[in-house]
Amino acid sequence: MHHNEQAGNTGLPPTPTIPQGTEAGLRRLLVEHQRLFDYLDAIESFWVNLQRHATPERLPVDLLAAFLSQVGDFFPVVLSGVYQVHPHSHAFTLERCFPPGLREDLQQEARQQITQGYFALALRRSRPTVSASVSLHRYHPRVRALILVPLVTLHEVHGMAMIATERAEQDIALYELKLLSLLAGQTALALESAQREAALQQQKAALEEEVHQRTVELEQTHRTVLQLNTELETELKKALEVNERLSAVDRMRERLLATVSHELRTPLSAIVGSLDILHQEWGQTLPSEGQKLLEICQRNSTMLLSLVSDLLDVAALRHKQMVLHPRVLPLSSVVQQAFAALAPLARANGVKLLNAVLPHVEVYADEQRLQQILLNLIGNAIKFSRKDEPQVLVSAVQEETQTVISVLDNGIGIPPEEIGQIFEPFAQGNESSTAPTRGAGLGLTICKALVERHGGSIWVESEIGKGSRFFFSLPRQVP
């Protein structure tokens, strides 16, 4: 009794006694836990392997084969297959099967499973689903149940795995289905990642090809541009050389004309003066034939002197050697002076001269050069008057800063194709319309140059058979 009391005073809890059946259950539980841990390690290793090898170079069927191999480590699999979904037709195609020689059996069973709606049920649940075999167990007696495992992600359905196992439906644990779901999810993600990477690689290759093609095209274009540039530089050099030669020829022509005109002016002036003296002093004593010859000489020498003067004016205007002395002028009186100078020509042609310029209208111009412009324009209007009761009307309109003067005739008019050329040097009308009144073709050129030297412009409006109207503008006052 004393001994027992001493033993009870040790303070240690008594050792529990474990029943024999409970101890066996704990050992089974430990074994199940260890198997579960082994499964989880295998799943982790499988995922790491997929991440390492799920590259564009690894085909989707290789990933599916790896999935089937891993499933075989979990279950006593009789046969299995993985079906991939076609992206457009949504049909299931058997890509891998185990064992390989039982492909037709798996195909037939899959068609029956699809017909009876088990594939759709598994896809709707998005998790492994156990179903009974329709016909597969007849040829493979070991098959007791089928497990349909959808290969899906949040974005896409990639396929379906069909696993024929020796276990009955009630022998398949829920955690085993969860493990299959993890394997399927990892495989589906690996498939999606590989497909996206393959698409990116394809896009990259297409982009690189396009860049290469564009680079080749740009290089070809660059070479073509360089070649064209070289050719253009060559042609430009030739054109410059030709232009320089033409400019030299033009300068020589102008110097020749100026020199000849200058050299001709003095003797021509002497001839014209001498002919005037002959006409005044001895014209009446000459026979009629001699008087006609004297008139011809006077007319032609005067015309030739006018031509020489025009040539000298053109040369001076082109080289800007002509000096203007502008001042404010009453336009009406200048027009009247031009009429007086051209009165003999107007009477000879039966042309009536009309001055419609108002007395208060003024222009800022060189009087001599303004007179020259009016003489040319009015003289041309007189010469080309061809109708009954021909007349030439000069009028003017004052605008804010300039005065626009017009010379109107009711003559034969100017053809439209000649209007753009009449201010060019030596330009003349066609032979049929101007033969009786042909000149050197410098009058309008001089008018244009003189008007522009004054800061104005000149233009013409004309209609065949109704006459022409020349306009030119001059400043109203000192700029």
Backbone hydrogen bonds, N-H to C=O, Kabsch-Sander energy under -0.5 kcal/mol:
donor,donor_aa,acceptor,acceptor_aa,energy
5,E,1,M,-1.8
6,Q,2,H,-2.1
7,A,3,H,-2.1
8,G,4,N,-2.0
9,N,5,E,-1.0
9,N,6,Q,-0.6
10,T,7,A,-1.2
11,G,8,G,-0.6
18,I,16,P,-0.6
23,E,19,P,-1.7
24,A,20,Q,-1.3
25,G,21,G,-1.7
26,L,22,T,-2.2
27,R,23,E,-1.9
28,R,24,A,-2.0
29,L,25,G,-2.4
30,L,26,L,-2.6
31,V,27,R,-2.1
32,E,28,R,-2.6
33,H,29,L,-2.9
34,Q,30,L,-2.7
35,R,31,V,-2.4
36,L,32,E,-2.7
37,F,33,H,-2.8
38,D,34,Q,-2.3
39,Y,35,R,-2.6
40,L,36,L,-2.6
41,D,37,F,-2.6
42,A,38,D,-2.4
43,I,39,Y,-2.9
44,E,40,L,-2.7
45,S,41,D,-2.6
46,F,42,A,-2.8
47,W,43,I,-2.6
48,V,44,E,-2.6
49,N,45,S,-2.5
50,L,46,F,-2.5
51,Q,47,W,-2.7
52,R,48,V,-2.0
53,H,49,N,-2.1
54,A,50,L,-2.2
55,T,53,H,-2.3
58,R,55,T,-1.5
59,L,57,E,-0.6
62,D,59,L,-0.9
63,L,59,L,-1.3
64,L,60,P,-2.2
65,A,61,V,-2.2
66,A,62,D,-2.0
67,F,63,L,-1.8
68,L,64,L,-2.3
69,S,65,A,-2.2
70,Q,66,A,-1.9
71,V,67,F,-2.3
72,G,68,L,-1.9
73,D,69,S,-0.6
73,D,70,Q,-0.9
74,F,70,Q,-0.5
74,F,71,V,-1.5
75,F,71,V,-2.0
77,V,75,F,-1.8
78,V,164,A,-2.9
79,L,164,A,-1.1
80,S,98,F,-2.6
81,G,162,M,-2.0
82,V,96,R,-2.6
83,Y,160,M,-3.5
84,Q,93,T,-2.9
85,V,158,H,-1.9
86,H,91,A,-2.4
90,H,86,H,-1.8
93,T,84,Q,-2.6
93,T,91,A,-0.5
95,E,82,V,-2.7
96,R,82,V,-1.3
98,F,80,S,-3.2
102,L,99,P,-1.5
103,R,100,P,-0.8
106,L,102,L,-1.9
107,Q,103,R,-2.3
108,Q,104,E,-2.4
109,E,105,D,-2.2
110,A,106,L,-2.6
111,R,107,Q,-2.2
112,Q,108,Q,-1.8
113,Q,109,E,-2.5
114,I,110,A,-2.5
115,T,111,R,-2.3
116,Q,112,Q,-2.2
117,G,114,I,-1.1
118,Y,113,Q,-2.1
119,F,113,Q,-0.8
121,L,117,G,-1.9
122,A,118,Y,-2.3
123,L,119,F,-2.3
124,R,120,A,-2.4
125,R,121,L,-2.1
126,S,122,A,-1.8
127,R,122,A,-1.0
129,T,148,L,-2.4
131,S,146,L,-2.9
138,R,135,S,-1.1
139,Y,135,S,-0.7
139,Y,136,L,-0.7
140,H,136,L,-1.6
143,V,140,H,-2.0
144,R,165,T,-2.5
145,A,165,T,-1.4
146,L,131,S,-3.0
147,I,163,I,-2.5
148,L,129,T,-3.1
148,L,146,L,-0.5
149,V,147,I,-0.6
149,V,161,A,-3.2
151,L,159,G,-2.6
152,V,150,P,-0.9
153,T,156,E,-2.4
158,H,151,L,-2.7
158,H,156,E,-0.6
159,G,151,L,-1.3
160,M,83,Y,-2.5
161,A,149,V,-2.8
162,M,81,G,-2.9
163,I,147,I,-2.5
163,I,161,A,-0.5
164,A,79,L,-2.7
164,A,162,M,-0.5
165,T,145,A,-2.2
165,T,163,I,-0.6
166,E,76,P,-1.7
171,D,168,A,-1.4
172,I,169,E,-1.2
173,A,171,D,-0.7
177,L,173,A,-1.5
178,K,174,L,-2.1
179,L,175,Y,-2.3
180,L,176,E,-2.5
181,S,177,L,-2.4
182,L,178,K,-2.2
183,L,179,L,-2.6
184,A,180,L,-2.9
185,G,181,S,-2.6
186,Q,182,L,-2.5
187,T,183,L,-2.5
188,A,184,A,-2.9
189,L,185,G,-2.5
190,A,186,Q,-2.4
191,L,187,T,-2.6
192,E,188,A,-2.7
193,S,189,L,-2.8
194,A,190,A,-2.7
195,Q,191,L,-2.8
196,R,192,E,-2.6
197,E,193,S,-2.6
198,A,194,A,-2.7
199,A,195,Q,-2.6
200,L,196,R,-2.7
201,Q,197,E,-2.7
202,Q,198,A,-2.6
203,Q,199,A,-2.8
204,K,200,L,-2.9
205,A,201,Q,-2.8
206,A,202,Q,-2.7
207,L,203,Q,-2.9
208,E,204,K,-2.9
209,E,205,A,-2.4
210,E,206,A,-2.6
211,V,207,L,-3.0
212,H,208,E,-2.6
213,Q,209,E,-2.8
214,R,210,E,-3.1
215,T,211,V,-2.7
216,V,212,H,-2.6
217,E,213,Q,-2.6
218,L,214,R,-3.0
219,E,215,T,-2.7
220,Q,216,V,-2.5
221,T,217,E,-3.0
222,H,218,L,-3.1
223,R,219,E,-2.6
224,T,220,Q,-2.6
225,V,221,T,-3.1
226,L,222,H,-2.7
227,Q,223,R,-2.5
228,L,224,T,-3.1
229,N,225,V,-3.1
230,T,226,L,-2.5
231,E,227,Q,-2.6
232,L,228,L,-3.1
233,E,229,N,-2.7
234,T,230,T,-2.3
235,E,231,E,-2.9
236,L,232,L,-3.4
237,K,233,E,-2.5
238,K,234,T,-2.3
239,A,235,E,-3.1
240,L,236,L,-2.9
241,E,237,K,-2.3
242,V,238,K,-2.9
243,N,239,A,-3.2
244,E,240,L,-2.7
245,R,241,E,-2.3
246,L,242,V,-2.9
247,S,243,N,-3.1
248,A,244,E,-2.6
249,V,245,R,-2.7
250,D,246,L,-3.2
251,R,247,S,-2.9
252,M,248,A,-2.5
253,R,249,V,-2.7
254,E,250,D,-2.8
255,R,251,R,-2.8
256,L,252,M,-2.7
257,L,253,R,-3.2
258,A,254,E,-3.1
259,T,255,R,-2.9
260,V,256,L,-3.4
261,S,257,L,-3.3
262,H,258,A,-2.7
263,E,259,T,-2.7
264,L,260,V,-2.3
265,R,261,S,-1.8
266,T,262,H,-0.9
268,L,264,L,-2.4
269,S,265,R,-2.7
270,A,266,T,-2.1
271,I,267,P,-2.4
272,V,268,L,-3.0
273,G,269,S,-2.5
274,S,270,A,-2.6
275,L,271,I,-2.7
276,D,272,V,-2.0
277,I,273,G,-2.2
278,L,274,S,-2.6
279,H,275,L,-2.3
280,Q,276,D,-2.4
281,E,277,I,-3.1
282,W,278,L,-1.9
283,G,278,L,-0.6
283,G,279,H,-0.6
285,T,282,W,-0.5
286,L,282,W,-0.9
286,L,283,G,-0.7
291,Q,287,P,-2.3
292,K,288,S,-2.0
293,L,289,E,-2.0
294,L,290,G,-2.3
295,E,291,Q,-2.2
296,I,292,K,-2.4
297,C,293,L,-2.3
298,Q,294,L,-2.5
299,R,295,E,-2.8
300,N,296,I,-2.5
301,S,297,C,-2.4
302,T,298,Q,-2.3
303,M,299,R,-2.2
304,L,300,N,-2.4
305,L,301,S,-2.3
306,S,302,T,-2.2
307,L,303,M,-2.2
308,V,304,L,-2.3
309,S,305,L,-2.3
310,D,306,S,-2.3
311,L,307,L,-2.4
312,L,308,V,-2.2
313,D,309,S,-2.2
314,V,310,D,-2.6
315,A,311,L,-2.2
316,A,312,L,-2.2
317,L,313,D,-2.7
318,R,314,V,-2.5
319,H,315,A,-1.8
320,K,317,L,-1.1
321,Q,316,A,-3.3
322,M,316,A,-0.9
327,R,365,A,-1.9
329,L,363,V,-3.3
331,L,329,L,-0.7
331,L,361,V,-1.8
332,S,361,V,-0.5
334,V,330,P,-1.2
335,V,331,L,-2.3
336,Q,332,S,-2.1
337,Q,333,S,-1.9
338,A,334,V,-1.8
339,F,335,V,-2.4
340,A,336,Q,-2.1
341,A,337,Q,-2.0
342,L,338,A,-1.8
343,A,339,F,-0.6
343,A,340,A,-0.7
346,A,342,L,-2.4
347,R,343,A,-2.7
348,A,344,P,-2.4
349,N,345,L,-1.4
350,G,346,A,-0.6
350,G,347,R,-0.8
351,V,346,A,-2.8
352,K,390,P,-2.2
354,L,392,V,-3.0
356,A,354,L,-0.7
356,A,394,V,-3.1
361,V,358,L,-1.5
363,V,329,L,-2.1
364,Y,475,P,-3.0
365,A,327,R,-2.2
365,A,363,V,-0.8
367,E,365,A,-0.6
370,L,366,D,-2.8
371,Q,367,E,-2.4
372,Q,368,Q,-1.8
373,I,369,R,-2.2
374,L,370,L,-2.4
375,L,371,Q,-2.6
376,N,372,Q,-2.0
377,L,373,I,-2.5
378,I,374,L,-3.0
379,G,375,L,-2.2
380,N,376,N,-2.4
381,A,377,L,-2.1
382,I,378,I,-2.3
383,K,379,G,-2.4
384,F,380,N,-2.1
385,S,382,I,-1.3
386,R,384,F,-0.6
392,V,352,K,-2.7
393,L,408,L,-2.8
394,V,354,L,-2.5
395,S,406,S,-2.0
397,V,404,V,-2.2
399,E,397,V,-0.5
399,E,402,Q,-3.2
403,T,474,L,-3.0
404,V,397,V,-2.8
405,I,403,T,-0.6
405,I,472,F,-3.0
406,S,395,S,-2.6
407,V,470,F,-2.4
408,L,393,L,-3.2
409,D,468,S,-2.4
410,N,391,Q,-0.9
412,I,384,F,-1.6
418,E,415,P,-1.8
419,I,415,P,-0.9
419,I,416,P,-0.6
420,G,416,P,-0.6
421,Q,418,E,-1.6
422,I,418,E,-1.0
422,I,419,I,-0.6
424,E,421,Q,-2.0
426,F,441,G,-1.6
427,A,424,E,-1.7
427,A,441,G,-0.8
434,T,430,N,-1.7
435,A,431,E,-1.5
437,T,434,T,-1.2
438,R,435,A,-1.0
446,I,442,L,-2.4
447,C,443,G,-2.2
448,K,444,L,-2.5
449,A,445,T,-2.2
450,L,446,I,-2.6
451,V,447,C,-2.7
452,E,448,K,-2.4
453,R,449,A,-2.0
454,H,450,L,-1.3
455,G,452,E,-1.2
456,G,451,V,-2.5
459,W,471,F,-2.3
461,E,469,R,-2.2
463,E,467,G,-2.1
465,G,412,I,-2.9
466,K,463,E,-2.3
467,G,463,E,-1.1
469,R,461,E,-2.8
470,F,407,V,-2.2
471,F,459,W,-2.9
472,F,405,I,-2.3
473,S,457,S,-2.4
474,L,403,T,-2.1
476,R,401,T,-1.8
